[in-house]
């Protein structure tokens, strides 16, 4: 316990310092927190002070980190799911559907093209080609809604048509990605021993039916009965118990507990007062205490020393190019096809290219399921960092948001 508490103190202070430095450099705080986790890992701290690193973060102590960070991620994804609002889909339905579809399909199709080469060089031998392909496609096509929302807020774009369209496309992307992730996890023996694939799929379908046809309507019914009431202590306890039970169900099925947390958020009643209250009550403990543990764990798994040859760095560059070209290309084609100006289409592509925290969650799931090797995991972590870091400079270059000239899209819609 003494070691765990000391580890948590070091992680929190490192995340605080690196997050502050990232903000000073014009980046989102989450970039600094991710970098802080890498600094505490074997790539930096383990190289500079190997004995101190082994004493502070012995390998057998990381189990506690993984449990605490998983609980934090379950609650975090519940918050993400609870804040998804599809009410704006009607306003920009065509653009949202086409842009989000192309921004998933194009990078996924490009991932199909490079998957055989990546798997031969970096894929574990015991994993089949289909699960590897699904995980790689998801990794290259996902968008991080929380980081995107933070960037839009910092640039005062959250209420503009461009910001709304970006959030809607990212939300659709995330839902599709988590559904694909659920399917991918049923194809690998994650956390459930030898349960046959057919049984996993049946249990997954049963779970989805229970959540969407029973839990969600019950939540709406309860919200209608207490529409004028604040979120009480008892109601919050019931909500959290439901979230944890949902996560436990997906873990038992073999579909990561994070999917259960996310779907519980999707089923949460859309009562604005409740959404605001639950965000305020959970966000501090999740963002300040538990998520930094996840960043530290990701840093422990990031092994830059494994990328010690020209081939590894070349493949890292290929993955980065495919991720950026596929994501931005799909978004630009979709937006332009529905009549949006080139500048706003490129800005939308830059926004949807933001991967950040959600990408790291997917990568850690793939790592835990032994789908990605440590080297491939490290390459994709670099891709996630770079694609997130270039979002703000690209928006500055395009002159969108943060006091820059008004977007042409705003005038077009108005």
DABELNOR-V749497 format. One record per pair of residues at least 4 apart in sequence whose C-alpha atoms are under 8 Angstrom apart, sorted by sequence separation. I is the first residue (numbers start at 0). J is the second residue. D is the distance in Angstrom with one decimal. If there is no record, write none. Layout:
((I,J,D) (I,J,D))
This chain:
((0,4,6.2) (1,5,6.2) (2,6,6.1) (3,7,6.2) (4,8,6.2) (5,9,6.3) (6,10,6.1) (7,11,6.0) (8,12,6.2) (9,13,6.1) (10,14,6.1) (11,15,6.1) (12,16,6.2) (13,17,6.0) (14,18,5.8) (15,19,6.2) (16,20,6.3) (17,21,6.1) (18,22,6.4) (19,23,6.4) (20,24,6.3) (21,25,6.4) (22,26,5.2) (26,30,6.7) (27,31,7.4) (28,32,6.4) (29,33,6.1) (30,34,6.2) (31,35,6.0) (32,36,6.4) (33,37,6.5) (34,38,6.2) (35,39,6.4) (36,40,6.5) (37,41,7.9) (38,42,7.0) (39,43,6.6) (40,44,5.8) (41,45,3.8) (42,46,6.1) (43,47,6.1) (44,48,5.7) (45,49,4.4) (48,52,6.0) (49,53,6.1) (50,54,6.2) (51,55,6.1) (52,56,5.7) (53,57,4.9) (56,60,6.6) (57,61,7.2) (60,64,7.4) (61,65,6.3) (62,66,6.3) (63,67,6.2) (64,68,5.9) (65,69,5.9) (66,70,6.4) (67,71,6.3) (68,72,6.1) (69,73,6.1) (70,74,6.4) (71,75,6.0) (72,76,6.0) (73,77,6.2) (74,78,6.3) (75,79,6.3) (76,80,6.0) (77,81,6.0) (78,82,6.3) (79,83,6.7) (87,91,6.8) (88,92,4.7) (91,95,6.0) (92,96,6.1) (93,97,6.1) (94,98,5.7) (95,99,5.8) (96,100,5.9) (97,101,6.1) (98,102,6.0) (99,103,6.3) (100,104,6.0) (101,105,5.7) (102,106,6.8) (103,107,6.1) (104,108,5.9) (105,109,6.2) (106,110,6.0) (107,111,6.3) (108,112,6.6) (109,113,6.7) (110,114,5.7) (111,115,7.7) (113,117,6.3) (114,118,5.9) (115,119,6.1) (116,120,6.3) (117,121,5.7) (118,122,4.1) (122,126,7.8) (126,130,7.1) (127,131,6.5) (128,132,6.0) (129,133,6.2) (130,134,6.2) (131,135,6.1) (132,136,6.0) (133,137,6.1) (134,138,6.1) (135,139,6.3) (136,140,6.1) (137,141,5.8) (143,147,6.1) (144,148,6.0) (145,149,6.3) (146,150,6.2) (147,151,6.2) (148,152,6.1) (149,153,6.1) (150,154,6.2) (151,155,5.9) (152,156,6.0) (158,162,6.2) (159,163,6.1) (160,164,6.0) (161,165,6.1) (162,166,6.2) (163,167,6.2) (164,168,6.1) (165,169,6.0) (166,170,6.0) (167,171,6.3) (168,172,6.1) (169,173,6.1) (170,174,6.3) (171,175,6.2) (172,176,6.0) (173,177,6.1) (174,178,6.2) (175,179,6.2) (176,180,6.0) (177,181,6.1) (178,182,6.4) (179,183,6.1) (180,184,6.1) (181,185,6.5) (182,186,6.9) (183,187,7.1) (184,188,7.5) (185,189,7.6) (188,192,6.2) (194,198,6.6) (195,199,6.5) (196,200,6.3) (197,201,6.2) (198,202,6.1) (199,203,6.0) (200,204,6.2) (201,205,6.2) (202,206,6.0) (203,207,6.2) (204,208,6.2) (205,209,6.2) (206,210,6.2) (207,211,6.0) (208,212,5.5) (209,213,5.2) (210,214,4.8) (211,215,5.3) (212,216,6.4) (213,217,6.1) (214,218,6.2) (215,219,6.4) (216,220,6.1) (217,221,6.1) (218,222,6.1) (219,223,6.2) (220,224,6.5) (221,225,6.4) (222,226,5.4) (230,234,6.1) (231,235,6.2) (232,236,6.2) (233,237,6.3) (234,238,6.2) (235,239,6.2) (236,240,6.1) (237,241,6.2) (238,242,6.3) (239,243,6.2) (240,244,6.0) (241,245,6.0) (242,246,6.2) (243,247,6.1) (244,248,6.1) (245,249,6.5) (246,250,6.2) (247,251,6.1) (248,252,6.3) (249,253,6.1) (250,254,5.5) (254,258,6.9) (255,259,7.4) (256,260,6.5) (257,261,6.2) (258,262,6.2) (259,263,6.1) (260,264,6.4) (261,265,6.4) (262,266,6.3) (263,267,6.2) (269,273,7.8) (270,274,6.1) (271,275,6.1) (272,276,6.2) (273,277,6.0) (274,278,6.1) (275,279,6.2) (276,280,6.2) (277,281,6.0) (278,282,5.4) (279,283,7.0) (280,284,7.8) (281,285,6.1) (282,286,5.7) (283,287,5.6) (284,288,5.4) (285,289,5.0) (286,290,5.3) (287,291,6.8) (288,292,7.2) (289,293,6.9) (290,294,6.4) (291,295,6.2) (292,296,6.2) (293,297,6.1) (294,298,6.2) (295,299,6.3) (296,300,6.5) (297,301,6.2) (302,306,7.7) (303,307,7.8) (307,311,7.0) (308,312,6.6) (309,313,5.9) (310,314,6.2) (311,315,6.2) (312,316,6.2) (313,317,6.3) (314,318,6.2) (315,319,6.2) (316,320,6.1) (317,321,6.1) (318,322,6.0) (319,323,6.2) (320,324,5.8) (321,325,5.6) (322,326,6.0) (323,327,5.8) (324,328,5.4) (325,329,5.9) (326,330,6.3) (327,331,6.0) (328,332,6.1) (329,333,6.1) (330,334,6.0) (331,335,6.0) (332,336,6.0) (333,337,6.6) (334,338,6.7) (335,339,5.0) (339,343,6.7) (340,344,6.1) (341,345,6.1) (342,346,6.2) (343,347,6.0) (344,348,6.2) (345,349,6.2) (346,350,6.2) (347,351,6.2) (348,352,6.1) (349,353,7.0) (354,358,5.3) (355,359,6.6) (356,360,6.4) (357,361,6.4) (358,362,6.2) (359,363,6.1) (360,364,6.2) (361,365,6.2) (362,366,6.1) (363,367,6.0) (364,368,6.1) (365,369,6.2) (366,370,5.9) (371,375,5.9) (372,376,6.0) (373,377,6.2) (374,378,6.3) (375,379,6.2) (376,380,6.2) (377,381,6.3) (378,382,6.4) (379,383,6.1) (380,384,6.3) (381,385,6.2) (382,386,6.0) (383,387,6.2) (384,388,6.0) (385,389,6.2) (386,390,6.8) (388,392,7.8) (389,393,6.1) (390,394,6.3) (391,395,6.2) (392,396,6.1) (393,397,6.2) (394,398,6.0) (395,399,6.3) (399,403,5.7) (400,404,7.5) (405,409,7.2) (406,410,7.2) (407,411,6.3) (408,412,6.1) (409,413,6.0) (21,26,5.1) (22,27,5.9) (26,31,7.9) (37,42,6.9) (38,43,5.1) (39,44,5.2) (40,45,6.1) (41,46,6.1) (44,49,6.9) (45,50,7.8) (52,57,7.5) (53,58,7.6) (56,61,7.3) (87,92,7.9) (117,122,6.7) (118,123,7.4) (126,131,6.9) (142,147,8.0) (151,156,4.8) (152,157,5.4) (156,161,7.4) (157,162,4.9) (158,163,6.3) (184,189,6.6) (188,193,6.8) (194,199,6.8) (208,213,7.5) (209,214,6.4) (210,215,6.1) (211,216,7.4) (230,235,6.5) (249,254,4.9) (250,255,5.1) (269,274,7.0) (277,282,8.0) (282,287,7.9) (283,288,7.6) (284,289,6.7) (285,290,5.9) (286,291,7.3) (306,311,5.3) (307,312,7.8) (323,328,7.8) (334,339,5.5) (335,340,6.5) (339,344,6.3) (365,370,5.2) (366,371,5.1) (371,376,5.8) (394,399,5.4) (395,400,7.8) (398,403,5.4) (399,404,6.7) (400,405,7.4) (21,27,6.3) (22,28,5.7) (37,43,7.2) (38,44,5.9) (39,45,7.5) (45,51,7.9) (151,157,5.0) (156,162,5.3) (157,163,6.3) (188,194,7.6) (249,255,5.9) (250,256,4.7) (306,312,6.3) (335,341,6.6) (365,371,5.7) (366,372,6.8) (394,400,7.3) (398,404,6.4) (399,405,7.1) (400,406,7.7) (21,28,5.6) (45,52,5.3) (88,95,6.9) (249,256,5.3) (366,373,7.5) (399,406,6.3) (41,49,7.9) (44,52,6.2) (45,53,7.5) (248,256,7.5) (18,27,7.8) (19,28,6.7) (21,30,6.5) (22,31,7.9) (122,131,7.6) (148,157,7.2) (246,255,7.7) (247,256,6.1) (249,258,6.9) (250,259,7.9) (335,344,6.3) (362,371,7.8) (18,28,4.4) (21,31,4.9) (118,128,7.8) (186,196,6.4) (246,256,4.2) (249,259,5.5) (331,341,7.7) (334,344,5.4) (366,376,6.9) (17,28,7.9) (18,29,6.5) (20,31,6.8) (41,52,7.7) (151,162,6.5) (185,196,6.3) (245,256,7.7) (246,257,6.3) (248,259,7.1) (18,30,7.0) (19,31,7.3) (246,258,6.9) (247,259,7.4) (332,344,7.9) (18,31,4.2) (118,131,7.5) (246,259,4.0) (331,344,4.8) (334,347,7.9) (363,376,8.0) (17,31,4.5) (18,32,5.2) (185,199,6.0) (245,259,4.8) (246,260,5.3) (330,344,7.0) (331,345,5.7) (362,376,6.5) (17,32,5.7) (185,200,6.7) (245,260,6.4) (330,345,7.8) (243,259,8.0) (331,347,7.2) (14,31,7.0) (15,32,7.3) (17,34,7.1) (18,35,8.0) (114,131,7.8) (242,259,7.2) (243,260,7.1) (245,262,7.9) (330,347,6.6) (331,348,5.8) (362,379,7.5) (14,32,4.7) (17,35,5.7) (114,132,6.1) (148,166,7.0) (182,200,7.9) (242,260,5.5) (245,263,6.5) (327,345,7.2) (330,348,4.9) (362,380,7.6) (13,32,7.7) (14,33,7.9) (147,166,7.4) (329,348,7.7) (327,347,7.9) (328,348,7.1) (14,35,5.5) (111,132,6.6) (114,135,7.3) (242,263,5.5) (327,348,4.2) (330,351,7.5) (359,380,6.8) (13,35,5.9) (14,36,7.3) (110,132,7.4) (144,166,6.8) (241,263,7.3) (242,264,7.7) (326,348,6.8) (327,349,6.3) (13,36,7.9) (327,351,7.1) (359,383,7.3) (110,135,6.6) (111,136,7.1) (144,169,5.8) (326,351,7.0) (327,352,6.2) (358,383,6.4) (10,36,7.6) (110,136,5.3) (143,169,7.1) (144,170,6.5) (326,352,5.8) (142,169,5.7) (108,136,7.7) (355,383,5.7) (10,39,7.9) (107,136,4.6) (110,139,7.1) (144,173,7.5) (323,352,6.5) (354,383,5.6) (355,384,6.4) (106,136,7.0) (107,137,7.1) (142,172,6.6) (143,173,7.5) (322,352,7.9) (353,383,8.0) (354,384,7.8) (141,172,6.4) (142,173,6.5) (355,386,8.0) (107,139,6.8) (141,173,6.5) (354,386,6.6) (355,387,5.7) (106,139,6.1) (107,140,6.1) (353,386,5.9) (354,387,5.6) (106,140,5.4) (352,386,6.2) (353,387,4.5) (141,176,6.4) (352,387,7.0) (353,388,8.0) (104,140,7.8) (140,176,7.9) (103,140,5.2) (353,390,6.4) (102,140,7.0) (103,141,7.3) (352,390,7.2) (137,176,6.0) (350,390,6.2) (349,390,5.4) (137,179,7.4) (206,248,7.7) (230,272,7.7) (235,277,7.6) (137,180,7.3) (206,249,7.9) (229,272,7.0) (230,273,5.5) (226,270,7.5) (229,273,6.8) (349,393,6.6) (349,394,7.1) (133,179,7.3) (134,180,7.1) (203,249,7.6) (222,268,6.5) (230,276,6.7) (133,180,7.5) (230,277,7.7) (346,393,7.5) (218,266,7.3) (222,270,7.2) (346,394,6.1) (6,55,6.7) (134,183,6.8) (203,252,6.7) (218,267,6.4) (219,268,5.4) (6,56,7.3) (133,183,6.1) (202,252,6.4) (218,268,5.6) (219,269,8.0) (203,254,7.9) (215,266,4.7) (346,397,6.9) (210,262,7.7) (214,266,7.0) (215,267,6.8) (2,55,7.3) (130,183,5.4) (199,252,5.9) (210,263,7.5) (215,268,7.4) (346,399,7.2) (130,184,7.6) (199,253,7.0) (211,266,6.9) (342,397,6.7) (130,186,6.2) (210,266,7.1) (3,60,7.7) (130,187,7.0) (191,250,7.9) (3,63,7.7) (190,250,6.9) (191,251,6.4) (318,378,8.0) (322,382,7.8) (126,187,7.6) (190,251,7.2) (191,252,6.8) (318,379,7.5) (191,253,5.4) (297,359,7.6) (190,253,5.5) (315,378,5.3) (319,382,5.3) (323,386,6.9) (343,406,6.9) (189,253,5.2) (315,379,7.4) (318,382,7.1) (343,407,7.1) (79,144,7.7) (188,253,7.0) (189,254,7.2) (342,407,7.9) (343,408,6.4) (79,145,7.1) (189,255,7.7) (297,363,7.2) (315,381,7.9) (315,382,7.4) (319,386,7.7) (340,407,7.1) (185,253,6.3) (305,373,7.9) (306,374,6.7) (340,408,6.9) (95,164,6.3) (99,168,4.8) (103,172,6.8) (184,253,6.7) (185,254,6.3) (305,374,5.8) (339,408,6.7) (94,164,7.8) (98,168,6.8) (99,169,7.1) (184,254,5.4) (184,255,7.3) (302,373,6.8) (303,374,7.9) (95,167,6.4) (96,168,7.3) (99,171,6.5) (100,172,7.7) (182,254,8.0) (301,373,7.1) (302,374,6.8) (306,378,7.9) (91,164,7.1) (95,168,5.4) (99,172,6.1) (181,254,5.5) (300,373,6.9) (181,255,7.5) (303,377,6.5) (301,376,7.0) (302,377,5.9) (87,163,7.6) (300,376,7.9) (301,377,4.9) (181,258,7.2) (300,377,7.6) (88,167,6.9) (301,380,7.4) (87,167,7.4) (177,258,6.7) (85,167,7.1) (84,167,7.9) (83,170,6.6) (255,364,7.4) (29,146,7.5) (27,146,7.5) (27,149,7.4) (27,150,6.8) (77,242,7.2) (74,242,7.7) (73,242,7.9) (73,243,7.8) (73,246,7.1) (139,318,7.9) (189,368,5.7) (81,261,8.0) (188,368,7.7) (76,257,6.7) (80,261,5.1) (187,368,7.3) (76,258,8.0) (79,261,6.9) (80,262,6.5) (81,263,7.8) (82,264,7.6) (83,265,7.1) (139,321,7.6) (140,322,6.9) (161,343,7.3) (165,347,6.1) (169,351,6.4) (73,256,6.8) (77,260,4.8) (78,261,7.7) (80,263,7.2) (81,264,4.0) (82,265,8.0) (139,322,5.0) (168,351,7.8) (73,257,4.9) (76,260,5.7) (77,261,4.6) (80,264,4.1) (81,265,5.3) (72,257,6.6) (73,258,8.0) (76,261,4.7) (77,262,7.2) (79,264,6.9) (80,265,4.6) (81,266,7.3) (140,325,7.7) (165,350,6.7) (73,259,7.6) (74,260,6.4) (77,263,6.1) (78,264,6.1) (80,266,8.0) (81,267,5.7) (140,326,6.3) (161,347,7.1) (165,351,6.7) (73,260,4.8) (77,264,4.3) (81,268,7.9) (139,326,7.8) (69,257,7.6) (73,261,7.2) (76,264,7.2) (77,265,7.6) (81,269,7.6) (82,274,7.1) (81,274,7.0) (117,314,7.7) (78,278,6.6) (147,350,6.6) (78,282,8.0) (147,351,7.6) (147,353,6.4) (74,281,7.7) (75,282,7.6) (146,353,7.2) (143,351,8.0) (146,354,7.6) (142,351,5.8) (146,355,6.4) (75,285,6.5) (142,352,6.4) (143,353,6.0) (146,356,7.2) (74,285,7.1) (110,321,7.4) (142,353,5.7) (143,354,4.6) (145,356,7.9) (109,321,6.6) (142,354,4.8) (143,355,5.8) (72,285,7.8) (141,354,6.5) (142,355,7.9) (143,356,6.4) (144,357,7.8) (71,285,5.5) (143,357,5.0) (106,321,6.7) (142,357,7.2) (143,358,6.8) (106,322,6.2) (109,325,6.8) (141,357,7.8) (142,358,7.4) (72,289,7.8) (141,358,6.7) (71,289,5.0) (72,290,6.9) (106,324,7.5) (107,325,7.8) (70,289,7.9) (71,290,6.1) (106,325,4.0) (105,325,5.2) (106,326,5.6) (138,358,6.3) (68,289,5.6) (72,293,8.0) (105,326,6.9) (67,289,6.6) (68,290,6.3) (102,325,7.0) (103,326,7.0) (105,328,7.5) (106,329,7.6) (138,361,6.7) (68,292,5.6) (69,293,7.7) (102,326,5.0) (105,329,5.6) (137,361,8.0) (138,362,7.0) (67,292,7.4) (68,293,4.9) (102,327,7.0) (104,329,7.5) (102,328,7.2) (103,329,7.3) (102,329,4.1) (64,292,6.3) (65,293,7.3) (101,329,4.6) (102,330,4.9) (64,293,7.4) (101,330,6.4) (65,296,7.0) (98,329,6.8) (99,330,6.9) (101,332,7.6) (102,333,7.7) (134,365,6.8) (64,296,6.8) (98,330,5.1) (101,333,6.2) (98,331,7.7) (98,332,7.4) (99,333,7.7) (61,296,7.5) (98,333,4.1) (97,333,5.4) (98,334,5.8) (134,370,7.7) (97,334,7.7) (94,333,7.0) (131,370,6.1) (94,334,6.2) (130,370,7.5) (131,371,7.7) (138,379,7.8) (150,391,7.7) (94,337,5.8) (126,369,7.7) (93,337,7.3) (126,370,6.2) (156,400,5.9) (155,400,6.4) (156,401,7.6) (161,406,7.9) (123,369,7.2) (154,400,5.1) (155,401,5.9) (123,370,6.4) (154,401,4.1) (161,408,6.7) (122,370,7.1) (123,371,6.7) (153,401,7.4) (154,402,7.6) (160,408,7.1) (161,409,7.3) (102,351,8.0) (122,371,6.1) (123,372,6.1) (160,409,6.1) (121,371,7.7) (122,372,6.1) (159,409,6.9) (121,372,6.3) (160,412,7.4) (121,374,6.9) (122,375,7.6) (121,375,5.9) (36,291,7.6) (40,295,7.2) (39,295,6.6) (37,294,7.7) (41,298,7.7) (36,294,4.8) (37,295,6.8) (40,298,4.7) (41,299,6.1) (32,291,6.8) (35,294,7.5) (36,295,3.9) (39,298,6.4) (40,299,4.2) (42,301,7.0) (35,295,7.3) (36,296,7.0) (37,297,7.1) (38,298,6.9) (39,299,7.1) (40,300,7.2) (41,301,7.6) (42,302,5.5) (33,294,5.3) (36,297,6.5) (37,298,3.7) (40,301,7.0) (41,302,6.6) (42,303,5.5) (32,294,6.6) (33,295,7.7) (36,298,4.4) (37,299,6.8) (40,302,8.0) (42,304,6.3) (35,298,7.8) (36,299,7.4) (33,297,7.9) (34,298,7.8) (37,301,6.6) (33,298,7.5) (11,287,7.5) (11,288,6.9) (14,291,6.2) (11,291,6.3) (10,291,6.5) (11,292,7.8) (10,292,6.7) (7,292,7.1) (10,295,6.6) (30,355,7.3) (29,355,7.4) (29,356,7.4) (30,384,7.0) (30,387,7.7) (30,388,7.3) (26,388,6.7) (26,391,7.0) (25,391,7.7))
